[in-house]
Amino acid sequence: MSTNVTLRPIQPSDIPFLRTVYASTRTAELEPLGWTAQQQEIFLRQQFDAQHYHYQNFYTNARFQVIMLGDAPVGRLYVARWPHEIRLIDITLLPEYRSQGIGSELMQGVLDEALRYTRPVRIHVEKFNPALRWYQRFGFTEIEDRGIYWFMEWMPAVAVGQAFAHA
């Protein structure tokens, strides 16, 4: 990992920052609704709180981490590890830190771990999420339609096969 990019466990004092990260993923979706700033803030707070509660209680073995660039928090990386898979719960950067290779570096670290332990990496991605193509570029494929989400998977064996095909 780049010497400037590090991860640290989330702390209760990170909640306002994590709300901001979450809100940054919903801005485009809420704009056409014509809600006031206050209505959006209330909605986003409720949605974040529900998501945060679910993640903390469902993924009890997960690592919930803040992505740091130097001393500045710039995003979140949530990963659960089970004997049969690695679940990428969330990887999100603040908009001003996207498209700089930070997310790709972190994703590659997760995929390298999966390759080392021969585990698939799985993730839920909203069908309208602009990052869907980003996941596909890493080799994730849709394995199940779950309503508004694609359940996607990256398989280590496929990645190894692709590497040999290009050698």
C-alpha positions as CSV (number, residue, x, y, z in Angstrom):
1,M,0.0,0.0,0.0
2,S,1.2,3.5,-0.7
3,T,3.1,5.0,2.2
4,N,0.5,7.8,2.4
5,V,-2.6,5.5,2.5
6,T,-3.3,3.7,5.7
7,L,-6.3,2.0,7.4
8,R,-7.4,2.4,11.0
9,P,-10.3,0.9,12.9
10,I,-13.4,3.2,13.1
11,Q,-14.1,4.9,16.4
12,P,-17.3,6.3,17.8
13,S,-15.9,9.8,17.1
14,D,-15.8,8.9,13.3
15,I,-19.6,8.7,13.0
16,P,-20.0,12.3,11.6
17,F,-17.3,11.6,9.1
18,L,-18.8,8.3,8.1
19,R,-22.2,9.9,7.6
20,T,-20.5,12.4,5.2
21,V,-18.9,9.5,3.3
22,Y,-22.3,7.7,3.1
23,A,-24.1,10.9,2.0
24,S,-21.6,11.4,-0.8
25,T,-22.8,8.2,-2.4
26,R,-26.5,9.3,-2.4
27,T,-26.3,12.9,-3.6
28,A,-27.0,12.3,-7.3
29,E,-29.9,10.0,-6.4
30,L,-31.6,12.6,-4.1
31,E,-31.1,15.7,-6.3
32,P,-34.1,15.1,-8.6
33,L,-36.5,14.6,-5.6
34,G,-36.6,18.4,-4.9
35,W,-36.2,17.9,-1.1
36,T,-34.9,20.7,1.0
37,A,-31.4,20.4,2.5
38,Q,-33.0,19.6,5.9
39,Q,-35.2,16.8,4.4
40,Q,-32.1,15.3,2.7
41,E,-30.1,15.6,5.9
42,I,-32.8,13.8,8.0
43,F,-33.2,11.1,5.4
44,L,-29.5,10.5,5.0
45,R,-29.0,10.4,8.7
46,Q,-31.7,7.8,9.1
47,Q,-30.4,5.7,6.2
48,F,-26.8,5.9,7.5
49,D,-27.9,4.9,11.0
50,A,-29.9,1.9,9.7
51,Q,-27.0,0.8,7.5
52,H,-24.4,1.3,10.3
53,Y,-26.5,-0.7,12.8
54,H,-27.0,-3.5,10.3
55,Y,-23.4,-3.7,9.4
56,Q,-22.2,-3.7,13.0
57,N,-24.8,-6.4,14.0
58,F,-24.8,-8.6,10.9
59,Y,-21.1,-8.6,10.1
60,T,-19.8,-9.1,13.6
61,N,-16.4,-10.4,12.5
62,A,-15.8,-7.6,10.0
63,R,-13.1,-5.0,10.0
64,F,-14.6,-1.6,9.8
65,Q,-11.8,0.8,8.8
66,V,-11.3,4.5,8.0
67,I,-9.2,5.0,4.9
68,M,-6.5,7.6,5.7
69,L,-4.4,9.7,3.3
70,G,-1.7,11.0,5.6
71,D,-3.5,12.4,8.6
72,A,-6.8,13.0,6.7
73,P,-9.7,10.6,6.7
74,V,-10.8,10.1,3.1
75,G,-13.1,7.1,3.1
76,R,-14.2,3.8,4.5
77,L,-13.3,0.1,3.9
78,Y,-15.4,-2.6,5.5
79,V,-14.4,-6.2,4.9
80,A,-15.7,-9.5,6.5
81,R,-13.6,-12.6,6.3
82,W,-15.1,-16.1,6.5
83,P,-13.5,-19.5,5.9
84,H,-15.4,-19.7,2.5
85,E,-15.3,-16.1,1.3
86,I,-14.2,-12.5,1.7
87,R,-17.1,-10.1,1.7
88,L,-16.4,-6.6,0.6
89,I,-19.1,-4.8,2.5
90,D,-18.2,-1.3,1.4
91,I,-15.4,0.6,-0.1
92,T,-16.1,4.3,-0.5
93,L,-14.0,7.4,-0.9
94,L,-15.1,11.0,-0.6
95,P,-15.6,12.4,-4.1
96,E,-12.5,14.6,-4.1
97,Y,-10.3,11.5,-3.5
98,R,-11.9,9.2,-6.2
99,S,-10.1,8.4,-9.5
100,Q,-6.7,8.8,-7.9
101,G,-5.8,5.1,-7.6
102,I,-6.6,4.9,-3.8
103,G,-9.6,2.7,-4.2
104,S,-7.8,0.5,-6.8
105,E,-4.8,0.1,-4.5
106,L,-7.1,-1.0,-1.6
107,M,-9.1,-3.3,-3.9
108,Q,-6.0,-4.9,-5.2
109,G,-5.0,-5.6,-1.6
110,V,-8.3,-7.4,-0.9
111,L,-7.9,-9.4,-4.2
112,D,-4.3,-10.4,-3.4
113,E,-5.5,-11.7,0.0
114,A,-8.2,-13.7,-1.7
115,L,-5.7,-15.1,-4.1
116,R,-3.4,-16.1,-1.3
117,Y,-6.1,-17.9,0.6
118,T,-8.0,-19.1,-2.5
119,R,-11.3,-17.5,-1.5
120,P,-13.8,-15.7,-3.6
121,V,-14.6,-12.0,-3.0
122,R,-18.2,-11.1,-3.0
123,I,-20.1,-7.8,-2.9
124,H,-23.5,-6.3,-3.3
125,V,-23.6,-3.5,-5.8
126,E,-26.6,-1.3,-6.6
127,K,-27.5,-1.7,-10.3
128,F,-27.4,2.0,-10.8
129,N,-24.1,2.5,-8.9
130,P,-21.5,4.3,-11.2
131,A,-18.8,2.1,-9.6
132,L,-20.4,-1.1,-11.1
133,R,-18.1,-0.8,-14.1
134,W,-15.1,-0.3,-11.8
135,Y,-15.9,-3.7,-10.1
136,Q,-16.3,-5.3,-13.5
137,R,-12.9,-4.0,-14.6
138,F,-11.4,-5.9,-11.6
139,G,-13.1,-9.1,-12.9
140,F,-16.2,-9.1,-10.7
141,T,-19.2,-10.8,-12.4
142,E,-22.8,-10.7,-11.6
143,I,-23.8,-14.0,-10.1
144,E,-27.3,-13.2,-8.7
145,D,-30.0,-10.5,-9.3
146,R,-31.1,-9.4,-5.8
147,G,-33.6,-6.7,-6.8
148,I,-31.9,-3.3,-6.8
149,Y,-28.5,-5.1,-6.2
150,W,-26.3,-7.3,-8.2
151,F,-24.6,-9.9,-6.0
152,M,-21.1,-10.0,-7.6
153,E,-18.1,-12.3,-7.2
154,W,-14.4,-12.3,-8.0
155,M,-12.9,-15.8,-8.2
156,P,-9.2,-16.4,-7.6
157,A,-9.1,-19.3,-10.0
158,V,-10.5,-17.2,-12.8
159,A,-7.9,-14.5,-12.1
160,V,-5.1,-17.0,-12.2
161,G,-6.4,-18.4,-15.5
162,Q,-6.6,-14.9,-17.0
163,A,-3.0,-14.2,-15.9
164,F,-1.8,-17.4,-17.6
165,A,-3.8,-16.6,-20.7
166,H,-2.0,-13.2,-21.0
167,A,1.5,-14.6,-20.3
